């Protein structure tokens, strides 16, 4: 279900402050992302007209190296028009060097843009973040030395989530959230995680750990996060519901969590397929990332506008 249309708020009401124009901004564009959205909008030309240095990248280019070169060249702001995995690369450099990150919604799903409060329909207008934007600080997640902006997803979902044990309304909400934001899906080895009540979950069907919790109690906006600055991870576990213990799902928040397995784990990290080495130690790093958006954009996710 798509998020409802809500009145557009002012970002200044949601923790954003006016920011001076960036002096040496750089924008990295993946021309293939989102079916070529950036190309169709002539995003590169429009960015250069605003004095923004533009670099394109694709499967044969190392975004890490392009970002590192930009930082060495004195960039004070890093923008990305691409998928959320590419945004995480620039975000890691932004955190390390204290630079501003600008999210241009040129990807396919643009989950991070939605939760950040960027108007995903206003691709060209998002460039105003470089010149007349507003700024704030948000959290990031870390796992195995890697930064994530959205989530880390583990396990296989499709067939398991169709089982009768997921008919319970609360658990179905967990399952729908996992489906809405999952990364690459693949059978995982037996995972082991202990929840906030001390209950062990052995070989769950799916585990989703997010940078700030998803709005599980707001069904109209399933798959969005009310805030990116709570200082907490959101953790969702979906058990196989046909075992001796019928409880099929659990969600909680924590500043860190450990997930163990006996062999390397295939995971989705901000939508990118990766292999992680157990034990997986996931933690939140509060308010370490500077982000900027256009002052014309909402500055809050759909679930952030709704009362709990």
C-alpha positions in Angstrom: 0.0 0.0 0.0 1.5 3.4 -1.0 1.9 6.1 1.6 -1.1 8.5 1.9 -0.8 12.1 0.6 -0.4 14.4 3.5 -0.1 18.2 3.8 3.4 19.3 3.1 5.1 20.5 6.3 8.0 23.0 6.7 11.3 21.2 7.4 12.1 23.9 10.0 9.4 22.4 12.2 11.2 19.0 12.2 14.7 19.8 13.4 16.2 21.3 10.3 18.0 24.6 10.2 18.9 26.9 7.3 22.3 26.3 5.8 24.7 28.4 3.8 25.3 27.3 0.2 28.1 24.7 -0.1 31.3 26.2 -1.5 32.7 23.1 -3.4 29.8 20.6 -3.8 30.2 17.4 -5.8 27.4 15.3 -7.3 27.8 11.6 -8.3 25.3 10.4 -10.8 24.5 6.8 -11.8 22.9 7.4 -15.2 21.3 3.9 -15.2 19.7 4.1 -11.8 15.9 4.3 -11.6 15.6 3.5 -15.3 17.6 6.6 -16.3 15.8 9.2 -14.3 18.8 11.5 -14.0 19.5 11.3 -17.8 15.8 12.1 -18.7 15.9 15.1 -16.4 19.3 16.4 -17.7 20.3 16.4 -14.0 24.0 16.7 -14.9 23.5 19.8 -17.0 21.2 21.4 -14.4 23.7 20.7 -11.6 26.6 22.2 -13.5 24.5 25.3 -14.1 24.4 25.7 -10.3 28.2 25.4 -10.0 28.2 21.8 -8.8 30.9 19.5 -10.0 29.4 16.3 -11.6 30.9 12.8 -12.0 29.0 9.8 -13.4 29.6 6.3 -12.4 28.4 2.8 -13.3 29.3 -0.9 -12.8 32.9 -0.4 -14.2 33.7 2.7 -12.0 34.7 2.6 -8.3 32.4 5.1 -6.5 34.7 4.7 -3.4 37.6 6.0 -5.5 35.6 8.9 -7.0 34.4 9.9 -3.6 37.9 9.7 -2.1 39.2 11.9 -5.0 36.5 14.5 -4.4 37.3 14.6 -0.7 41.0 15.1 -1.4 40.1 17.9 -3.9 38.4 19.8 -1.1 34.7 19.0 -1.5 32.6 20.2 1.3 29.4 18.4 0.2 28.8 15.1 -1.4 25.6 14.4 -3.3 24.4 11.1 -4.9 21.8 10.5 -7.6 21.6 6.8 -7.5 20.5 3.9 -5.3 20.7 3.7 -1.5 23.7 1.5 -1.6 25.6 4.2 -3.5 24.4 6.8 -1.0 25.9 4.7 1.8 29.3 4.9 0.2 29.2 8.7 0.1 27.7 8.8 3.6 30.7 6.9 5.0 33.1 9.5 3.7 30.8 12.3 4.9 30.8 10.9 8.4 34.6 10.4 8.4 35.4 14.0 7.1 32.5 15.9 8.6 31.0 16.7 5.2 27.3 17.3 4.2 25.4 14.5 2.3 22.8 15.4 -0.3 20.3 12.7 -1.4 19.0 13.2 -5.0 16.0 10.8 -5.5 17.1 9.2 -8.8 17.0 5.6 -7.6 14.3 3.0 -8.0 12.8 2.9 -4.6 14.5 5.9 -2.9 13.6 4.6 0.6 16.2 6.8 2.3 15.0 9.9 0.5 11.4 9.2 1.6 12.4 8.8 5.3 14.7 11.8 5.1 11.8 13.9 3.9 13.0 14.5 0.3 10.1 15.0 -2.1 10.8 12.0 -4.4 8.7 13.5 -7.2 11.0 16.6 -7.3 14.2 15.2 -8.7 15.5 18.5 -10.1 14.3 20.6 -7.1 16.3 18.3 -4.8 19.4 20.1 -6.2 18.4 23.1 -4.2 19.9 21.3 -1.2 23.3 22.4 -2.4 22.5 26.1 -2.8 19.6 27.0 -0.5 19.1 24.0 1.7 18.4 23.1 5.3 20.5 20.8 7.3 20.4 18.5 10.3 22.2 15.5 11.8 21.0 11.9 11.7 22.0 8.5 12.9 23.7 5.7 10.8 24.0 2.0 11.4 27.2 -0.1 11.3 27.8 -3.8 10.7 31.0 -5.6 10.0 32.7 -2.2 9.6 30.2 -1.1 7.0 27.8 1.8 7.3 24.1 1.5 6.4 21.5 4.2 6.1 18.4 1.9 5.8 18.7 -1.6 6.9 20.4 -5.0 6.9 18.1 -7.9 5.9 18.8 -11.6 6.4 17.0 -14.7 5.5 14.5 -15.8 2.9 11.0 -14.4 3.0 8.6 -15.3 0.1 7.4 -18.8 0.9 7.9 -18.6 4.6 5.8 -15.4 5.0 2.9 -17.1 3.3 2.5 -19.6 6.0 -0.6 -19.6 8.2 1.3 -18.5 11.3 1.6 -15.1 9.8 -2.2 -14.5 9.7 -2.1 -12.8 13.1 -2.5 -9.1 12.5 0.5 -7.9 14.5 2.8 -10.5 12.9 1.4 -9.8 9.5 2.4 -6.1 10.0 5.9 -7.3 10.7 5.9 -9.4 7.6 4.6 -6.6 5.4 7.3 -4.3 6.7 10.0 -6.8 5.8 8.5 -7.2 2.3 8.3 -3.5 1.8 12.0 -2.8 2.5 13.8 -6.1 2.0 17.0 -6.4 0.1 18.3 -9.4 -1.9 16.5 -12.5 -0.6 18.4 -15.8 -0.1 18.3 -18.7 2.2 20.5 -18.0 5.2 22.3 -20.5 7.5 20.8 -21.0 10.9 20.8 -17.6 12.5 20.8 -17.1 16.3 19.6 -13.9 17.9 18.3 -13.1 21.5 15.6 -10.5 21.7 15.0 -7.9 24.4 13.0 -10.3 26.5 15.8 -12.8 26.6 14.1 -15.2 24.2 16.4 -17.0 21.7 15.4 -17.1 18.0 17.2 -20.0 16.2 16.9 -20.2 12.4 14.3 -17.4 11.9 12.8 -17.0 8.5 13.9 -13.4 8.3 15.7 -10.7 10.4 15.6 -7.0 9.6 17.8 -4.6 11.5 17.2 -0.9 10.6 18.8 2.4 11.2 16.0 3.6 13.4 12.8 1.6 13.7 10.0 1.3 11.1 6.5 2.5 11.9 5.0 -0.9 12.8 2.0 0.7 14.6 1.0 2.9 11.7 -0.3 0.5 9.0 -1.0 3.2 6.4 2.7 4.0 6.2 4.2 0.6 6.6 7.8 0.6 5.4 8.8 4.1 6.6 10.6 5.4 9.7 9.1 8.3 11.7 12.6 9.6 12.5 16.2 9.0 11.6 17.5 10.4 14.9 16.2 8.3 17.7 19.6 6.7 18.6 18.1 3.2 18.3 18.2 0.3 15.9 14.9 -1.2 14.9 14.9 -5.0 15.0 12.3 -7.3 13.5 12.5 -11.1 13.7 10.1 -13.5 11.8 10.3 -17.0 13.1 9.2 -20.0 11.2 5.7 -20.3 12.7 5.1 -24.0 12.6 7.6 -25.0 15.2 7.0 -26.1 18.8 6.8 -22.5 19.9 4.0 -20.8 17.9 5.1 -17.1 18.5 6.0 -16.1 15.0 7.4 -12.6 15.2 9.0 -10.0 17.5 10.0 -6.4 17.1 12.1 -4.3 19.5 14.6 -1.4 19.6 18.2 -1.4 21.0 21.4 0.5 20.5 23.2 -2.7 19.4 22.4 -6.4 18.6 24.5 -9.5 17.8 23.4 -12.1 15.3 25.4 -15.3 15.1 25.7 -18.1 12.6 28.0 -21.0 11.9 29.0 -19.8 8.3 29.1 -16.6 6.3 25.7 -14.9 5.8 24.3 -13.6 2.6 22.6 -10.3 3.4 21.0 -7.3 1.9 22.8 -4.1 3.0 20.9 -1.0 1.9 19.6 -3.1 -1.0 23.0 -4.4 -2.1 23.9 -8.1 -1.9 26.8 -8.7 0.4 28.4 -11.5 2.4 28.9 -10.9 6.1 31.1 -12.8 8.5 29.6 -13.9 11.8 29.1 -12.9 14.5 27.4 -9.9 13.1 27.7 -6.9 15.6 25.2 -4.2 14.6 25.1 -0.9 16.3 23.8 2.6 16.0 26.0 5.7 15.7 23.8 8.6 16.8 23.8 12.0 15.0 27.1 11.5 13.2 25.9 12.3 9.6 25.2 15.8 8.4 22.4 15.8 5.8 20.9 18.6 3.6 17.7 18.8 1.7 15.9 21.5 -0.3 14.1 24.0 2.0 11.0 23.3 -0.2 10.9 19.6 0.7 9.0 18.2 3.7 11.9 17.2 5.9 9.9 14.3 7.5 8.7 10.9 6.4 4.9 10.1 6.0 5.0 8.2 9.3 6.6 11.1 11.1 3.5 13.2 10.3 1.1 10.7 11.9 0.5 10.4 15.7 1.4 7.0 17.2 
